[in-house]
Amino acid sequence: DTAVSQTPKYLVTQMGNDKSIKCEQNLGHDTMYWYKQDSKKFLKIMFSYNNKELIINETVPNRFSPKSPDKAHLNLHINSLELGDSAVYFCASSQDFGGDGYTFGSGTRLTVV
Amino acid sequence: TQLLEQSPQFLSIQEGENLTVYCNSSSVFSSLQWYRQEPGEGPVLLVTVVTGGEVKKLKRLTFQFGDARKDSSLHITAAQPGDTGLYLCAGEGNDYKLSFGAGTTVTVRA
């Protein structure tokens, strides 16, 4: 039974398209995150939601818009995709603000061509 | 955003040898977490340390948090091929953000 599941696993799309990545957690955690991992494996936080409220919004192009319909879901919508958006995107969750550690999904590899 | 530096970037050793990975910063952290990531998967939490000077052991893995809570180390004793992976340290700042180091790729040869 997957704790943090994100779909799709792979996403190949053309420049200019709009796409969404979905994330769900069944751990009962209060906080969810989106991280971007670049080709050098560096993980950088993009957004964080606590009980459906946005608490962290890093310097991310406004083409990226997170949506949290409830505390178990955090989706990521990306408009007008660019080549530089190609990366692996990870969803994660934690109880409270994460002092006890995060649980990550298995990632979505986005390739923009 | 706190900067975490991990060293070395790559480490290749023979099965049975010991290894140490370092994680350093000029910032103080509320907690320091270590993760291991395998290809095609997300990072998996190994340990969280919160008290300066704290040492935690997980089988053959020993984690230490510096007295000033700015640095940490991961030591693996008698490494096995199953220890191969990308090891990531991450520090939680006062702003609740978890910032990751660039990672250490460990390869244990049989």
Backbone of each chain as ProteinMPNN parsed JSONL, in Angstrom:
{"seq_chain_A": "DTAVSQTPKYLVTQMGNDKSIKCEQNLGHDTMYWYKQDSKKFLKIMFSYNNKELIINETVPNRFSPKSPDKAHLNLHINSLELGDSAVYFCASSQDFGGDGYTFGSGTRLTVV", "coords_chain_A": {"N_chain_A": [[0.853, -1.189, 0.0], [0.937, 1.941, -1.129], [2.495, 4.791, 0.302], [2.965, 7.528, -0.382], [1.841, 8.502, -3.346], [2.371, 9.3, -6.726], [1.347, 10.469, -9.888], [1.656, 11.038, -13.414], [4.252, 8.468, -13.759], [6.103, 8.857, -15.74], [6.417, 11.521, -18.076], [6.169, 12.843, -21.14], [6.29, 15.584, -23.213], [5.395, 18.282, -25.438], [6.967, 21.482, -25.931], [5.297, 24.346, -24.687], [2.931, 23.126, -24.077], [0.363, 22.368, -21.575], [0.449, 20.729, -18.466], [-0.375, 18.349, -15.843], [0.565, 17.041, -12.647], [-0.21, 14.573, -10.341], [-0.642, 14.014, -6.814], [-0.958, 11.962, -3.976], [-1.37, 11.195, -0.534], [-1.526, 8.668, 1.968], [-0.998, 8.718, 4.614], [-1.988, 10.277, 6.575], [-0.761, 12.652, 7.066], [-0.058, 16.152, 7.761], [1.225, 18.002, 6.167], [2.325, 18.74, 2.887], [4.516, 18.568, 0.02], [6.209, 19.865, -2.889], [9.028, 18.999, -4.694], [11.82, 19.694, -6.842], [14.074, 17.863, -8.749], [17.108, 18.235, -10.253], [19.257, 17.547, -13.125], [21.686, 17.076, -11.948], [21.062, 15.86, -9.648], [20.289, 17.504, -7.583], [18.089, 18.492, -5.088], [15.406, 20.678, -4.85], [13.216, 22.711, -3.029], [9.89, 23.534, -3.978], [7.141, 24.125, -3.39], [5.046, 24.197, -0.426], [2.386, 22.859, 1.454], [0.262, 23.167, 4.232], [-2.255, 21.548, 5.816], [-3.98, 22.21, 3.637], [-3.281, 24.845, 3.186], [-1.143, 27.208, 1.656], [2.202, 27.385, 2.554], [4.889, 27.539, 1.972], [6.43, 29.052, -0.699], [8.539, 29.001, -3.011], [10.938, 30.728, -5.117], [9.575, 30.365, -7.891], [8.646, 30.044, -11.289], [5.582, 31.634, -12.27], [4.173, 30.01, -13.891], [3.915, 27.614, -12.756], [1.595, 26.07, -10.763], [0.376, 25.085, -7.721], [-2.163, 22.935, -6.317], [-4.316, 22.176, -3.698], [-6.752, 20.191, -2.903], [-7.618, 18.848, -0.65], [-6.19, 17.768, 2.505], [-4.881, 15.464, 1.895], [-4.099, 15.475, -0.69], [-2.039, 16.913, -3.2], [-1.624, 18.638, -5.983], [0.18, 19.441, -8.998], [0.246, 21.868, -11.379], [1.375, 22.781, -14.555], [1.879, 25.372, -16.73], [2.366, 26.267, -20.182], [4.798, 24.8, -20.935], [8.389, 24.629, -20.783], [11.661, 23.907, -22.193], [13.534, 23.899, -20.133], [12.119, 23.032, -17.975], [12.289, 20.368, -17.79], [12.873, 17.683, -15.71], [13.03, 15.737, -12.653], [10.226, 15.47, -10.686], [9.284, 15.529, -7.355], [6.895, 14.555, -5.002], [6.153, 14.971, -1.566], [5.457, 14.182, 1.895], [4.781, 15.121, 5.316], [4.478, 14.824, 8.882], [3.149, 17.481, 10.656], [5.571, 20.02, 10.5], [7.709, 18.618, 9.533], [9.894, 17.869, 11.101], [10.4, 15.298, 11.892], [11.034, 14.001, 9.614], [10.573, 13.382, 6.085], [8.297, 11.728, 3.837], [8.731, 10.511, 0.705], [7.352, 10.462, -2.625], [7.68, 8.356, -5.571], [8.476, 9.832, -7.687], [8.139, 11.886, -10.678], [9.149, 11.798, -13.886], [9.684, 14.357, -15.954], [9.819, 15.234, -19.28], [10.495, 17.639, -21.577], [10.039, 18.335, -24.892]], "CA_chain_A": [[0.0, 0.0, 0.0], [1.861, 3.054, -1.311], [2.229, 5.858, 1.252], [2.86, 8.744, -1.182], [1.801, 8.061, -4.739], [2.241, 10.383, -7.676], [1.127, 10.027, -11.254], [2.228, 9.794, -13.928], [5.656, 8.199, -13.455], [6.835, 9.49, -16.833], [5.597, 12.469, -18.828], [6.896, 13.435, -22.25], [5.354, 16.52, -23.81], [6.031, 19.309, -26.257], [7.027, 22.853, -25.422], [4.082, 25.125, -24.826], [1.764, 22.409, -23.548], [0.035, 22.441, -20.152], [0.346, 19.379, -17.903], [-0.554, 18.253, -14.396], [1.066, 15.874, -11.92], [-1.056, 14.394, -9.162], [-0.003, 13.387, -5.661], [-1.862, 11.599, -2.886], [-0.721, 10.48, 0.56], [-2.479, 7.992, 2.851], [-0.342, 8.635, 5.916], [-2.633, 11.187, 7.513], [0.138, 13.783, 7.334], [-0.646, 17.482, 7.63], [1.972, 18.869, 5.273], [2.765, 18.142, 1.629], [5.552, 19.359, -0.638], [6.727, 19.549, -4.214], [10.449, 19.252, -4.892], [12.335, 19.472, -8.192], [15.437, 17.333, -8.76], [17.698, 18.488, -11.558], [20.083, 16.479, -13.708], [22.796, 16.822, -11.038], [20.461, 15.226, -8.463], [20.041, 18.47, -6.518], [16.675, 18.616, -4.746], [15.079, 22.036, -4.419], [11.802, 22.82, -2.695], [9.096, 24.457, -4.778], [5.972, 24.536, -2.636], [4.628, 23.398, 0.704], [1.042, 23.131, 1.945], [-0.082, 22.598, 5.523], [-3.718, 21.55, 5.915], [-4.522, 22.868, 2.441], [-2.849, 26.24, 3.06], [0.203, 27.398, 1.138], [3.099, 27.952, 3.561], [6.173, 27.819, 1.336], [6.311, 29.293, -2.137], [9.868, 29.456, -3.396], [10.987, 31.51, -6.352], [9.224, 29.445, -8.966], [7.837, 30.775, -12.283], [4.149, 31.51, -11.978], [3.581, 28.973, -14.742], [3.708, 26.472, -11.865], [0.552, 26.374, -9.777], [-0.049, 23.945, -6.922], [-3.546, 22.963, -5.842], [-4.532, 21.186, -2.644], [-8.194, 20.107, -2.638], [-7.733, 18.42, 0.742], [-4.827, 17.64, 3.014], [-4.264, 14.235, 1.391], [-3.766, 15.644, -2.096], [-1.388, 18.14, -3.648], [-1.358, 18.498, -7.402], [1.031, 20.485, -9.573], [-0.109, 22.173, -12.761], [2.41, 23.581, -15.204], [1.443, 25.968, -18.0], [3.365, 26.707, -21.179], [6.029, 24.092, -20.59], [9.627, 25.003, -21.448], [12.691, 22.868, -22.168], [14.19, 23.925, -18.826], [11.272, 22.408, -16.948], [12.607, 18.94, -17.753], [13.464, 17.313, -14.416], [12.191, 14.796, -11.904], [9.457, 16.188, -9.669], [8.929, 14.658, -6.241], [5.947, 14.945, -3.985], [6.512, 14.432, -0.254], [4.569, 14.59, 2.98], [5.339, 14.991, 6.654], [3.592, 15.213, 9.968], [3.491, 18.849, 11.039], [6.47, 20.697, 9.573], [8.754, 17.769, 8.973], [11.054, 17.618, 11.941], [10.615, 13.854, 11.995], [11.381, 13.449, 8.312], [9.617, 13.392, 4.99], [8.078, 10.536, 3.026], [8.699, 10.942, -0.688], [6.839, 9.609, -3.685], [8.741, 7.789, -6.405], [8.898, 10.821, -8.667], [7.606, 11.993, -12.043], [10.187, 12.311, -14.785], [9.088, 15.197, -16.992], [10.708, 15.563, -20.393], [9.866, 18.577, -22.509], [10.788, 18.25, -26.181]], "C_chain_A": [[0.894, 1.246, 0.0], [1.494, 4.213, -0.403], [2.03, 7.197, 0.535], [2.92, 8.298, -2.641], [1.605, 9.261, -5.646], [2.123, 9.802, -9.074], [1.138, 11.229, -12.195], [3.681, 9.613, -13.487], [6.553, 8.879, -14.494], [5.87, 10.386, -17.604], [6.48, 13.095, -19.888], [5.916, 14.325, -23.0], [6.117, 17.584, -24.588], [6.022, 20.653, -25.553], [5.699, 23.556, -25.665], [2.846, 24.444, -24.286], [1.57, 22.696, -22.061], [-0.141, 21.016, -19.626], [0.167, 19.445, -16.39], [0.062, 16.967, -13.874], [0.249, 15.779, -10.632], [-0.292, 13.689, -8.048], [-1.037, 13.143, -4.572], [-1.062, 10.899, -1.797], [-1.786, 9.903, 1.5], [-1.925, 7.818, 4.258], [-1.018, 9.483, 6.974], [-1.765, 12.375, 7.874], [-0.557, 15.109, 7.08], [-0.015, 18.304, 6.523], [2.44, 18.102, 4.045], [3.655, 19.118, 0.875], [5.693, 18.94, -2.091], [8.195, 19.961, -4.252], [10.798, 18.976, -6.343], [13.771, 18.969, -8.067], [16.019, 17.491, -10.157], [18.621, 17.349, -11.985], [21.297, 16.15, -12.846], [22.312, 16.267, -9.698], [20.202, 16.203, -7.321], [18.538, 18.658, -6.329], [16.384, 20.017, -4.226], [13.58, 22.14, -4.168], [11.128, 23.838, -3.612], [7.95, 25.02, -3.939], [5.772, 23.634, -1.43], [3.234, 23.842, 1.138], [0.879, 22.453, 3.289], [-1.589, 22.7, 5.693], [-4.376, 22.415, 4.847], [-4.112, 24.33, 2.281], [-1.404, 26.326, 2.605], [1.079, 28.04, 2.201], [4.493, 28.238, 3.012], [5.923, 27.962, -0.163], [7.641, 29.876, -2.573], [9.799, 30.225, -4.709], [10.82, 30.57, -7.532], [8.418, 30.241, -9.981], [6.353, 30.59, -12.022], [3.427, 30.624, -12.976], [3.291, 27.708, -13.925], [2.655, 26.843, -10.833], [0.154, 25.107, -9.034], [-1.514, 24.093, -6.53], [-3.721, 21.837, -4.827], [-6.016, 21.126, -2.307], [-8.5, 19.631, -1.218], [-6.335, 18.063, 1.226], [-4.14, 16.364, 2.557], [-3.795, 14.36, -0.051], [-3.068, 16.974, -2.347], [-0.976, 17.922, -5.094], [-0.521, 19.667, -7.896], [0.658, 20.66, -11.032], [0.955, 23.095, -13.344], [1.887, 24.063, -16.559], [2.627, 26.264, -18.897], [4.736, 26.1, -20.911], [7.205, 24.528, -21.448], [10.651, 23.873, -21.317], [13.333, 22.745, -20.776], [13.366, 23.336, -17.699], [11.537, 20.914, -16.838], [13.376, 18.622, -16.482], [12.628, 16.186, -13.83], [11.528, 15.577, -10.773], [8.998, 15.192, -8.613], [7.898, 15.327, -5.346], [6.394, 14.305, -2.67], [5.484, 14.877, 0.775], [5.284, 14.414, 4.305], [4.264, 15.323, 7.673], [4.054, 16.577, 10.473], [4.471, 19.43, 10.026], [7.733, 19.904, 9.277], [9.956, 17.498, 9.834], [11.392, 16.148, 12.092], [10.906, 13.208, 10.653], [10.227, 13.447, 7.337], [9.475, 11.994, 4.395], [7.888, 11.003, 1.595], [7.949, 9.939, -1.565], [7.997, 9.147, -4.556], [9.113, 8.683, -7.581], [8.168, 10.752, -9.999], [8.702, 12.586, -12.906], [9.509, 13.046, -15.93], [10.141, 15.523, -18.037], [9.95, 16.455, -21.362], [10.713, 18.593, -23.789], [10.346, 19.354, -27.132]], "O_chain_A": [[1.527, 1.563, 1.007], [0.326, 4.595, -0.329], [1.065, 7.913, 0.798], [3.938, 7.781, -3.101], [0.777, 10.131, -5.375], [2.725, 8.777, -9.393], [0.685, 12.313, -11.827], [4.268, 10.522, -12.901], [7.618, 9.403, -14.167], [4.691, 10.074, -17.768], [7.436, 13.801, -19.567], [4.835, 13.878, -23.381], [7.323, 17.76, -24.416], [5.18, 20.922, -24.696], [5.065, 23.384, -26.706], [1.825, 25.093, -24.057], [2.468, 23.191, -21.38], [-0.799, 20.192, -20.261], [0.503, 20.438, -15.745], [0.081, 15.943, -14.558], [0.046, 16.77, -9.931], [0.592, 12.872, -8.306], [-1.876, 13.996, -4.284], [-0.176, 10.099, -2.095], [-2.797, 10.543, 1.79], [-2.315, 6.912, 4.994], [-0.657, 9.414, 8.149], [-2.008, 13.038, 8.883], [-1.507, 15.195, 6.302], [-0.652, 19.214, 5.991], [2.892, 16.961, 4.145], [3.567, 20.332, 1.06], [5.347, 17.823, -2.474], [8.562, 21.084, -3.904], [10.171, 18.145, -7.0], [14.587, 19.569, -7.367], [15.489, 16.947, -11.126], [18.746, 16.333, -11.301], [21.881, 15.075, -12.984], [23.071, 16.215, -8.731], [19.922, 15.776, -6.201], [17.809, 18.945, -7.279], [17.024, 20.488, -3.286], [12.772, 21.71, -4.992], [11.712, 24.86, -3.971], [7.808, 26.235, -3.796], [6.237, 22.494, -1.388], [2.935, 25.035, 1.185], [1.299, 21.311, 3.475], [-2.143, 23.798, 5.714], [-5.229, 23.25, 5.146], [-4.548, 24.99, 1.338], [-0.543, 25.604, 3.106], [0.754, 29.115, 2.704], [5.201, 29.095, 3.541], [5.295, 27.114, -0.797], [7.852, 31.087, -2.515], [8.74, 30.35, -5.324], [11.788, 30.054, -8.089], [7.576, 31.047, -9.584], [5.917, 29.518, -11.602], [2.204, 30.496, -12.92], [2.523, 26.845, -14.35], [2.811, 27.827, -10.108], [-0.349, 24.162, -9.64], [-2.041, 25.2, -6.424], [-3.326, 20.697, -5.069], [-6.495, 21.928, -1.506], [-9.536, 19.983, -0.654], [-5.391, 18.058, 0.435], [-2.946, 16.186, 2.798], [-3.159, 13.446, -0.577], [-3.439, 18.01, -1.797], [-0.089, 17.12, -5.388], [-0.512, 20.741, -7.294], [0.742, 19.722, -11.824], [1.379, 24.061, -12.709], [1.506, 23.264, -17.414], [3.744, 26.482, -18.429], [5.711, 26.817, -20.686], [7.072, 24.767, -22.648], [10.532, 23.003, -20.454], [13.633, 21.647, -20.308], [13.866, 23.16, -16.588], [11.067, 20.264, -15.904], [14.413, 19.227, -16.211], [11.65, 15.74, -14.429], [12.199, 16.26, -10.001], [8.407, 14.157, -8.922], [8.017, 16.499, -4.988], [6.955, 13.209, -2.673], [4.735, 15.828, 0.552], [6.256, 13.667, 4.413], [3.282, 16.003, 7.375], [5.248, 16.783, 10.691], [4.234, 19.346, 8.821], [8.724, 20.47, 8.816], [10.949, 16.951, 9.354], [12.533, 15.792, 12.386], [11.015, 11.985, 10.568], [9.059, 13.504, 7.722], [10.402, 11.186, 4.44], [6.991, 11.795, 1.305], [7.917, 8.74, -1.285], [9.15, 9.501, -4.313], [9.975, 8.325, -8.384], [7.651, 9.706, -10.393], [9.134, 13.72, -12.697], [8.845, 12.437, -16.769], [11.219, 16.025, -17.716], [8.906, 16.078, -21.896], [11.921, 18.83, -23.762], [10.855, 19.446, -28.249]]}, "seq_chain_B": "TQLLEQSPQFLSIQEGENLTVYCNSSSVFSSLQWYRQEPGEGPVLLVTVVTGGEVKKLKRLTFQFGDARKDSSLHITAAQPGDTGLYLCAGEGNDYKLSFGAGTTVTVRA", "coords_chain_B": {"N_chain_B": [[18.029, 30.805, 2.454], [19.583, 27.922, 3.624], [22.887, 26.714, 3.017], [24.059, 23.581, 2.272], [26.863, 21.581, 2.274], [28.078, 18.702, 0.853], [30.453, 16.075, 1.166], [32.56, 13.314, 0.197], [31.775, 13.982, -3.298], [31.56, 11.761, -4.905], [32.034, 8.301, -4.189], [33.751, 5.356, -4.241], [34.086, 2.122, -3.234], [35.458, -1.007, -1.993], [33.664, -3.963, -1.19], [33.183, -4.548, 2.269], [34.88, -2.597, 3.205], [35.176, 0.503, 5.074], [33.329, 3.621, 5.179], [32.936, 7.205, 5.132], [30.715, 9.902, 5.023], [30.364, 13.386, 4.69], [28.645, 16.289, 5.888], [28.274, 19.634, 5.743], [27.759, 22.955, 7.01], [27.327, 26.517, 7.34], [25.257, 27.317, 8.766], [22.884, 26.993, 11.465], [20.896, 24.228, 12.35], [17.57, 23.054, 13.046], [16.982, 20.398, 12.886], [18.636, 17.566, 11.463], [18.614, 15.583, 8.68], [19.067, 12.4, 7.151], [19.004, 10.813, 4.026], [18.526, 8.086, 1.72], [18.743, 7.505, -1.712], [17.671, 5.583, -4.411], [18.138, 4.634, -7.873], [15.524, 5.85, -9.928], [13.72, 6.066, -7.897], [12.203, 7.718, -5.01], [13.808, 9.717, -2.415], [14.597, 8.012, 0.634], [13.97, 8.156, 4.025], [16.554, 7.83, 6.4], [17.477, 8.56, 8.96], [16.843, 10.903, 11.629], [18.397, 13.55, 13.289], [18.5, 15.596, 16.166], [19.636, 16.804, 18.379], [22.494, 18.595, 19.436], [25.634, 17.014, 19.119], [24.545, 14.533, 19.154], [24.436, 11.014, 18.6], [23.463, 8.481, 16.46], [22.675, 5.092, 15.789], [22.19, 2.766, 13.192], [22.033, -0.272, 12.548], [24.719, -1.05, 10.598], [25.239, 1.569, 10.118], [26.264, 4.729, 11.253], [25.337, 7.775, 12.577], [26.133, 11.14, 13.122], [25.583, 14.207, 14.781], [26.81, 17.437, 14.721], [28.218, 19.287, 17.507], [27.523, 21.985, 17.465], [25.353, 21.942, 15.885], [25.617, 22.33, 13.129], [26.758, 20.636, 11.349], [27.172, 17.277, 10.081], [27.77, 13.731, 10.058], [27.965, 10.639, 8.288], [28.656, 7.359, 8.819], [29.614, 4.298, 7.478], [30.036, 1.008, 8.292], [31.914, -1.793, 7.258], [30.973, -1.979, 4.483], [28.427, -2.998, 2.165], [27.33, -4.301, -1.047], [24.615, -3.685, -1.225], [24.45, -1.234, 0.008], [24.903, 0.639, -1.831], [24.12, 3.703, -3.395], [22.557, 6.995, -3.602], [23.364, 9.28, -1.22], [21.841, 11.614, 0.799], [21.985, 14.578, 2.668], [19.96, 16.645, 4.731], [18.885, 19.721, 5.997], [16.846, 21.183, 8.471], [15.639, 24.365, 8.73], [14.933, 27.333, 10.734], [12.802, 28.364, 9.464], [11.267, 26.282, 8.777], [11.869, 25.132, 6.384], [13.19, 22.479, 4.471], [16.356, 21.961, 3.478], [18.403, 20.559, 1.023], [21.546, 18.841, 0.652], [23.929, 18.399, -2.036], [24.366, 15.752, -2.404], [25.932, 12.479, -2.113], [27.297, 10.087, -4.095], [27.462, 6.766, -3.608], [29.249, 3.866, -4.29], [29.479, 0.484, -3.894], [31.595, -2.057, -4.454], [31.424, -5.478, -5.311]], "CA_chain_B": [[18.163, 29.353, 2.282], [20.881, 27.471, 4.118], [23.643, 25.935, 2.06], [24.657, 22.378, 2.834], [27.874, 21.024, 1.4], [28.381, 17.304, 1.121], [31.699, 15.575, 0.582], [32.877, 13.641, -1.186], [30.649, 13.909, -4.225], [31.504, 10.361, -5.331], [32.817, 7.41, -3.35], [33.685, 3.976, -4.728], [34.895, 1.298, -2.34], [35.301, -2.45, -2.079], [32.839, -4.575, -0.136], [33.904, -4.803, 3.509], [35.571, -1.389, 3.657], [34.369, 1.507, 5.77], [33.266, 4.908, 4.494], [32.311, 8.313, 5.854], [30.205, 11.006, 4.217], [30.28, 14.572, 5.528], [27.642, 17.282, 5.524], [28.702, 20.823, 6.471], [27.065, 24.206, 6.734], [27.624, 27.615, 8.261], [23.989, 27.621, 9.426], [22.427, 26.087, 12.523], [19.662, 23.557, 11.957], [16.714, 22.46, 14.076], [17.203, 18.964, 12.764], [19.43, 17.169, 10.297], [18.075, 14.308, 8.234], [19.811, 11.678, 6.117], [18.175, 10.004, 3.143], [19.188, 7.344, 0.65], [17.914, 7.45, -2.909], [18.097, 4.632, -5.425], [17.698, 5.089, -9.202], [14.115, 5.707, -10.251], [12.892, 6.126, -6.69], [12.357, 8.907, -4.191], [14.646, 9.552, -1.228], [14.001, 7.315, 1.769], [14.554, 8.641, 5.268], [17.335, 6.893, 7.206], [17.533, 8.977, 10.356], [16.766, 12.33, 11.959], [19.093, 13.919, 14.519], [18.005, 16.916, 16.563], [20.387, 17.372, 19.499], [23.914, 18.755, 19.178], [26.439, 15.936, 19.661], [23.8, 13.276, 19.131], [24.902, 9.907, 17.759], [22.449, 7.429, 16.273], [23.165, 3.936, 15.036], [21.196, 1.993, 12.472], [22.818, -1.436, 12.108], [26.107, -0.707, 10.308], [25.313, 3.001, 9.839], [26.359, 5.59, 12.425], [25.091, 9.163, 12.225], [26.511, 12.057, 14.19], [25.22, 15.605, 14.61], [27.833, 18.24, 15.361], [27.842, 19.95, 18.753], [26.908, 23.277, 17.151], [24.211, 21.638, 14.995], [25.857, 22.863, 11.795], [27.347, 19.633, 10.478], [26.818, 15.907, 10.407], [28.499, 12.718, 9.3], [27.385, 9.297, 8.159], [29.731, 6.373, 8.717], [29.135, 2.941, 7.211], [31.035, -0.005, 8.624], [31.838, -3.044, 6.468], [29.977, -1.694, 3.448], [27.952, -4.085, 1.322], [26.78, -3.793, -2.32], [23.276, -3.142, -0.981], [24.569, 0.136, 0.513], [25.073, 1.511, -2.99], [23.017, 4.638, -3.601], [22.829, 8.417, -3.424], [23.09, 9.662, 0.162], [21.505, 13.027, 0.866], [21.686, 15.158, 3.965], [18.999, 17.737, 4.626], [18.785, 20.467, 7.243], [15.619, 21.939, 8.671], [15.912, 25.666, 9.302], [13.886, 27.902, 11.577], [11.66, 28.68, 8.599], [10.652, 24.981, 8.49], [12.251, 24.61, 5.077], [14.202, 21.425, 4.466], [17.285, 22.203, 2.377], [19.198, 19.378, 0.762], [22.871, 18.891, 0.072], [23.961, 17.935, -3.427], [24.388, 14.294, -2.422], [27.144, 11.686, -2.295], [27.006, 8.825, -4.768], [28.295, 5.693, -3.045], [29.246, 2.605, -5.021], [30.2, -0.565, -3.178], [31.894, -3.116, -5.413], [31.453, -6.823, -4.713]], "C_chain_B": [[19.553, 28.917, 2.719], [21.553, 26.598, 3.088], [24.296, 24.772, 2.775], [25.643, 21.815, 1.838], [28.175, 19.591, 1.809], [29.706, 16.926, 0.475], [31.925, 14.14, 1.035], [31.629, 13.578, -2.065], [30.441, 12.473, -4.691], [32.43, 9.54, -4.443], [32.634, 5.993, -3.872], [34.628, 3.137, -3.875], [34.597, -0.18, -2.566], [34.413, -2.926, -0.924], [33.708, -4.867, 1.088], [34.657, -3.589, 4.05], [34.595, -0.464, 4.38], [34.348, 2.799, 4.959], [32.594, 5.942, 5.386], [31.927, 9.397, 4.871], [29.978, 12.188, 5.147], [29.266, 15.562, 4.967], [27.927, 18.519, 6.373], [27.93, 22.062, 6.05], [27.546, 25.278, 7.708], [26.379, 27.987, 9.063], [23.675, 26.581, 10.498], [21.079, 25.503, 12.11], [18.899, 23.035, 13.162], [16.857, 20.95, 14.068], [18.014, 18.704, 11.5], [18.961, 15.767, 9.935], [18.985, 13.712, 7.163], [18.843, 10.784, 5.347], [19.084, 9.204, 2.208], [18.222, 7.241, -0.522], [18.519, 6.465, -3.893], [17.522, 5.069, -6.763], [16.214, 4.841, -9.439], [13.184, 5.772, -9.066], [13.09, 7.447, -5.964], [13.293, 8.651, -3.032], [13.881, 8.865, -0.103], [14.733, 7.746, 3.031], [15.304, 7.529, 6.005], [17.261, 7.275, 8.686], [17.307, 10.481, 10.454], [17.535, 12.547, 13.259], [18.716, 15.352, 14.869], [18.851, 17.585, 17.65], [21.871, 17.463, 19.149], [24.718, 17.659, 19.862], [25.778, 14.574, 19.617], [24.427, 12.27, 18.18], [23.788, 8.874, 17.678], [23.037, 6.323, 15.429], [21.999, 3.179, 14.436], [21.961, 0.842, 11.839], [24.249, -1.003, 11.841], [26.296, 0.79, 10.006], [25.33, 3.777, 11.148], [26.252, 7.038, 11.972], [25.464, 10.034, 13.419], [26.114, 13.472, 13.813], [26.256, 16.43, 15.358], [27.324, 18.969, 16.594], [27.099, 21.258, 18.492], [25.708, 23.142, 16.221], [24.362, 22.291, 13.616], [26.362, 21.796, 10.827], [26.973, 18.238, 10.968], [27.682, 14.959, 9.596], [27.733, 11.41, 9.332], [28.543, 8.334, 7.951], [29.111, 5.006, 8.491], [30.29, 1.983, 7.464], [30.811, -1.242, 7.762], [30.775, -2.931, 5.378], [29.675, -2.929, 2.601], [27.39, -3.512, 0.026], [25.389, -3.179, -2.17], [23.286, -1.734, -0.416], [24.734, 1.136, -0.625], [23.85, 2.418, -3.157], [23.494, 6.072, -3.458], [22.418, 8.786, -2.004], [22.948, 11.185, 0.23], [21.344, 13.462, 2.316], [20.758, 16.341, 3.735], [18.849, 18.403, 5.984], [17.491, 21.246, 7.307], [15.961, 23.245, 9.368], [14.766, 26.155, 10.168], [12.645, 28.269, 10.784], [10.921, 27.416, 8.172], [11.016, 24.425, 7.128], [13.328, 23.549, 5.241], [15.071, 21.626, 3.236], [18.218, 21.014, 2.247], [20.611, 19.728, 0.305], [22.818, 18.299, -1.323], [24.096, 16.421, -3.534], [25.773, 13.696, -2.606], [26.744, 10.365, -2.924], [27.996, 7.774, -4.275], [28.126, 4.436, -3.876], [30.082, 1.609, -4.245], [30.362, -1.738, -4.126], [32.003, -4.464, -4.704], [32.814, -7.472, -4.89]], "O_chain_B": [[20.563, 29.452, 2.262], [20.899, 25.838, 2.374], [25.002, 24.957, 3.767], [25.298, 21.595, 0.677], [28.485, 19.31, 2.966], [30.039, 17.393, -0.614], [31.526, 13.776, 2.141], [30.56, 13.168, -1.613], [29.309, 12.018, -4.854], [33.475, 10.02, -4.001], [31.515, 5.485, -3.941], [35.826, 3.412, -3.806], [33.628, -0.549, -3.23], [34.422, -2.356, 0.166], [34.825, -5.369, 0.962], [35.027, -3.559, 5.223], [33.376, -0.624, 4.309], [35.241, 3.044, 4.148], [31.798, 5.612, 6.266], [32.71, 9.767, 3.996], [29.465, 12.026, 6.255], [29.059, 15.661, 3.758], [27.832, 18.457, 7.599], [27.508, 22.199, 4.902], [28.1, 24.973, 8.764], [26.429, 28.859, 9.931], [24.141, 25.443, 10.439], [20.224, 26.213, 11.581], [19.488, 22.627, 14.163], [16.853, 20.307, 15.117], [18.061, 19.534, 10.591], [18.918, 14.876, 10.784], [19.593, 14.434, 6.372], [17.994, 10.103, 5.921], [20.227, 9.575, 1.941], [17.043, 6.931, -0.351], [19.716, 6.501, -4.175], [16.528, 5.794, -6.8], [15.71, 3.748, -9.179], [11.98, 5.555, -9.21], [14.019, 8.2, -6.258], [13.555, 7.498, -2.691], [12.688, 9.096, 0.092], [15.962, 7.705, 3.095], [14.776, 6.436, 6.212], [17.015, 6.431, 9.548], [17.542, 11.229, 9.505], [17.342, 11.808, 14.224], [18.623, 16.214, 13.995], [18.786, 18.802, 17.822], [22.442, 16.508, 18.622], [24.519, 17.393, 21.047], [26.383, 13.572, 19.999], [24.889, 12.625, 17.096], [23.241, 8.448, 18.696], [23.791, 6.565, 14.487], [20.966, 2.976, 15.074], [22.475, 0.965, 10.728], [24.945, -0.617, 12.78], [27.402, 1.218, 9.674], [24.522, 3.526, 12.042], [26.989, 7.475, 11.087], [25.156, 9.712, 14.567], [26.284, 13.89, 12.668], [26.547, 16.144, 16.519], [26.129, 19.24, 16.709], [26.16, 21.599, 19.211], [25.119, 24.145, 15.82], [23.387, 22.742, 13.015], [26.391, 22.022, 9.617], [26.524, 18.048, 12.099], [28.254, 15.339, 8.575], [26.973, 11.119, 10.255], [29.321, 8.484, 7.009], [28.201, 4.597, 9.212], [31.379, 2.14, 6.913], [29.679, -1.681, 7.561], [29.806, -3.69, 5.356], [30.537, -3.773, 2.358], [27.006, -2.343, -0.002], [25.03, -2.259, -2.904], [22.238, -1.09, -0.361], [24.708, 2.346, -0.4], [22.707, 1.969, -3.072], [24.675, 6.331, -3.223], [21.257, 8.624, -1.628], [23.817, 11.931, -0.221], [20.657, 12.805, 3.098], [20.772, 16.959, 2.67], [18.703, 17.726, 7.002], [17.083, 21.885, 6.338], [16.509, 23.239, 10.47], [13.751, 25.474, 10.316], [11.568, 28.461, 11.349], [10.049, 27.468, 7.305], [10.53, 23.36, 6.747], [14.253, 23.697, 6.04], [14.611, 21.486, 2.103], [18.757, 20.522, 3.239], [20.845, 20.755, -0.333], [21.793, 17.763, -1.743], [23.958, 15.86, -4.621], [26.668, 14.32, -3.176], [25.95, 9.612, -2.359], [29.203, 7.88, -4.495], [27.007, 3.993, -4.137], [31.256, 1.855, -3.969], [29.377, -2.343, -4.551], [32.6, -4.57, -3.633], [33.021, -8.603, -4.45]]}, "name": "protein", "num_of_chains": 2, "seq": "DTAVSQTPKYLVTQMGNDKSIKCEQNLGHDTMYWYKQDSKKFLKIMFSYNNKELIINETVPNRFSPKSPDKAHLNLHINSLELGDSAVYFCASSQDFGGDGYTFGSGTRLTVVTQLLEQSPQFLSIQEGENLTVYCNSSSVFSSLQWYRQEPGEGPVLLVTVVTGGEVKKLKRLTFQFGDARKDSSLHITAAQPGDTGLYLCAGEGNDYKLSFGAGTTVTVRA"}
